[in-house]
């Protein structure tokens, strides 16, 4: 779909969602035929997110009006410009949009990564999902209405993160949080972190963006890299980037063999 068509869809969606617009005076000629088709597709698909683009085979003006009417009737919920959600009924009431799916939609404009408990969950350090969503991005902001008012958003992550996978960025976020989001024992957390970093190419990818990370993350990466036998020359450059008089909190990773050499604070 062209950028012109996409912009037009957004404008039409806003117009259709405006309660002050008299829809009956601007109804698309095919609206009466299209509305049942739109509703039928939504009902048959069950719980999911819908965008105007999902009905590209139908006249977009008629689709925008149909979606707006369904939202006003409570059949679907308008989350953001041109984005709707069809819920399912649960024992606790109406279901809520899947945070991962919403993040993917928000990520179409900018890169969005899991953070906090969500990052630890993706890495396998916890089975919890957290009461609130938590994401990070290198952008200055994210569409709050799309992500939800209770979502914790960490902005201004280094631009270098844009080249990372969700998994690699989640691991950096995990280190930024001192590995405290893990529900495993310190020993298990340490073993799992070493295993993840030892996987082919991962340490080297994180090393390429390490200079944009806080000193404590660089120190933890250095101690982890030394324990899994990474290139001494690369580790030396990493060590030289640290203030030799600083001491860093390693959290659950304080048990690393070379933690003290990488300026970790003493364990209490």
PETADA-V306810 format. One record per residue. N is the residue number from 1. RES is the residue in one letter. PSI is psi in radians with two decimals (none if undefined). Layout:
BEGIN
n-><N	N>
res-><RES	RES>
psi-><PSI	PSI>
END
This chain:
BEGIN
n-><1	2	3	4	5	6	7	8	9	10	11	12	13	14	15	16	17	18	19	20	21	22	23	24	25	26	27	28	29	30	31	32	33	34	35	36	37	38	39	40	41	42	43	44	45	46	47	48	49	50	51	52	53	54	55	56	57	58	59	60	61	62	63	64	65	66	67	68	69	70	71	72	73	74	75	76	77	78	79	80	81	82	83	84	85	86	87	88	89	90	91	92	93	94	95	96	97	98	99	100	101	102	103	104	105	106	107	108	109	110	111	112	113	114	115	116	117	118	119	120	121	122	123	124	125	126	127	128	129	130	131	132	133	134	135	136	137	138	139	140	141	142	143	144	145	146	147	148	149	150	151	152	153	154	155	156	157	158	159	160	161	162	163	164	165	166	167	168	169	170	171	172	173	174	175	176	177	178	179	180	181	182	183	184	185	186	187	188	189	190	191	192	193	194	195	196	197	198	199	200	201	202	203	204	205	206	207	208	209	210	211	212	213	214	215	216	217	218	219	220	221	222	223	224	225	226	227	228	229	230	231	232	233	234	235	236	237	238	239	240	241	242	243	244	245	246	247	248	249	250	251	252	253	254	255	256	257	258	259	260	261	262	263	264	265	266	267	268>
res-><X	X	X	X	X	X	X	X	X	X	X	X	X	X	X	X	X	X	X	X	X	X	X	X	X	X	X	X	X	X	X	X	X	X	X	X	X	X	X	X	X	X	X	X	X	X	X	X	X	X	X	X	X	X	X	X	X	X	X	X	X	X	X	X	X	X	X	X	X	X	X	X	X	X	X	X	X	X	X	X	X	X	X	X	X	X	X	X	X	X	X	X	X	X	X	X	X	X	X	X	X	X	X	X	X	X	X	X	X	X	X	X	X	X	X	X	X	X	X	X	X	X	X	X	X	X	X	X	X	X	X	X	X	X	X	X	X	X	X	X	X	X	X	X	X	X	X	X	X	X	X	X	X	X	X	X	X	X	X	X	X	X	X	X	X	X	X	X	X	X	X	X	X	X	X	X	X	X	X	X	X	X	X	X	X	X	X	X	X	X	X	X	X	X	X	X	X	X	X	X	X	X	X	X	X	X	X	X	X	X	X	X	X	X	X	X	X	X	X	X	X	X	X	X	X	X	X	X	X	X	X	X	X	X	X	X	X	X	X	X	X	X	X	X	X	X	X	X	X	X	X	X	X	X	X	X	X	X	X	X	X	X	X	X	X	X	X	X>
psi-><2.35	2.79	-0.56	-0.77	-0.69	-0.75	-0.67	-0.64	-0.75	-0.74	-0.80	-0.67	-0.74	-0.72	-0.75	-0.52	-0.19	2.05	-0.31	-0.12	2.32	1.64	-0.60	-0.42	-0.19	0.32	2.30	2.48	-0.52	0.09	-0.75	-0.50	-0.59	-0.68	-0.82	-0.61	-0.77	-0.83	-0.72	-0.75	-0.75	-0.79	-0.66	-0.51	-0.26	-2.61	2.19	2.97	2.57	2.45	2.77	-0.56	-0.41	-0.21	0.66	-0.34	-0.05	2.75	2.14	-0.51	-0.75	-0.65	-0.78	-0.72	-0.69	-0.76	-0.69	-0.76	-0.73	-0.62	-0.72	-0.50	-0.12	0.12	-0.69	2.91	2.29	2.07	-0.66	-3.14	1.97	0.21	2.22	2.78	2.26	2.01	3.02	2.70	2.27	3.08	-0.32	0.20	-2.76	2.44	2.83	2.70	2.50	2.10	-0.66	-0.76	-0.70	-0.71	-0.62	-0.70	-0.81	-0.59	-0.13	-0.41	-0.61	2.86	2.26	2.31	2.66	2.62	2.89	-2.30	-0.64	-0.69	-0.78	-0.63	-0.79	-0.66	-0.26	0.28	-0.23	2.70	-0.05	2.69	-0.22	2.52	-0.53	2.57	2.67	2.15	2.86	2.73	2.69	-0.09	2.91	-0.43	2.93	2.72	1.73	-0.65	-0.57	-0.69	-0.43	2.51	-0.47	0.04	2.30	2.14	2.11	1.93	3.08	0.55	2.71	2.50	-0.46	-0.37	-0.39	-0.44	0.05	2.70	2.90	-0.70	-0.80	-0.73	-0.65	-0.64	-0.69	-0.72	-0.69	-0.74	-0.65	-0.58	0.29	0.43	0.34	-0.25	-0.07	2.42	0.08	2.91	2.79	-0.69	-0.79	-0.69	-0.77	-0.81	-0.76	-0.71	-0.76	-0.72	-0.77	-0.74	-0.44	-0.23	2.53	2.07	-0.20	-0.81	-0.73	-0.65	-0.74	-0.56	-0.57	-0.44	0.07	-0.59	-0.30	-0.04	2.76	2.68	-0.67	-0.60	-0.70	-0.69	-0.77	-0.73	-0.71	-0.80	-0.69	-0.79	-0.67	-0.64	-0.50	0.17	0.69	2.96	2.06	-0.64	-0.75	-0.66	-0.58	-0.71	-0.68	-0.73	-0.67	-0.27	-0.11	2.54	2.08	-0.25	-0.07	2.68	2.49	2.53	2.06	-0.15	-2.26	-0.17	0.23	-0.29	0.08	2.45	-0.69	0.39	-0.81	-0.67	-0.41	0.45	0.52	2.54	2.64	2.49	2.44	none>
END
